[in-house]
Amino acid sequence: MENVFVFSVSSEEDIKITLKQTESPLDLVKINYQSPKSTFVLHEDEIAFGAIETFGVMLNKAIQGELQLAPEYQLLGAGYHWNILTHQIPDCGPFDENPLEKFWLWSTPSSNGIQTWMYNINGNICIELSPNYSWHFTEPKVNDEYHSFESFIKNFSIVKRFSINVVKARLWHNKYEEILESISK
C-alpha cells in the first residue's frame, strides 16, 4: 500500500512524501520537491520513521522560532557554508564542529547530493535545497567525473530556497501528525 502526503509550497510547488508499506516492520519513504520546471529527490530510505520524525521535530522548532540562521550564513545559504566548514574538518574530526548541522533536514547520497535545510529568517521558515560536495568523506571512484572542492564551491548555487509562514507551517505540522498516524497503524 502506498500513501502520498502533499505539502503545498505554492500553487505550483509541492513537497511530496510517499510512504510504501512493506511486509517488514519498516516502511519505505521517498520525499520529492516538485514544480513544473523540476523534480528533486530530497530523501529516500527504507526507514520512513526517521525521516518523518526529523521533519516534525524541525518543523516544530521552526514554528517556535528556534532555528534562527545567523546573518553571516543567510545570503549564500546553510548548504554553502556547511560544505566549506565540512571540507575544513579533518577526516577523523567530530561532526559536531559544524554549527550548521542543526539545520540539516534530509539528504540524498553524495553522488547526486542534494541536501535539504530548514531554518528561520525574519520570522519565516525557510527550506533550502543545495548541492553537496561528493567527496567530503570518500575518494572518487575510477568512473566518477571528479571535480575539485575549489571548483565545486566556486560554482556553488542554491538549487531552490523558499519560505513559508507560520500559519502554513502549522498546517504542515497537522499533516505530519497524519503521517505519524499512518505509520503507526
Sequence and secondary structure as in RCSB ss.txt:
>XXXX:A:sequence
MENVFVFSVSSEEDIKITLKQTESPLDLVKINYQSPKSTFVLHEDEIAFGAIETFGVMLNKAIQGELQLAPEYQL
LGAGYHWNILTHQIPDCGPFDENPLEKFWLWSTPSSNGIQTWMYNINGNICIELSPNYSWHFTEPKVNDEYHSFE
SFIKNFSIVKRFSINVVKARLWHNKYEEILESISK
>XXXX:A:secstr
 EEEEEEESSSS EEEEEEEE SSS EEEEEEEE SS EEEEEEES HHHHHHHHHHHHHHHHTT  B  HHHHT
T HHHHHHHHHHHS TTS GGG TTGGGEEEE  TTT EEEEEEEETTEEEEEEEE  TTSSS   TTS    HH
HHHHT   SEEEEE HHHHHHHHHHHHHHHHHHH 
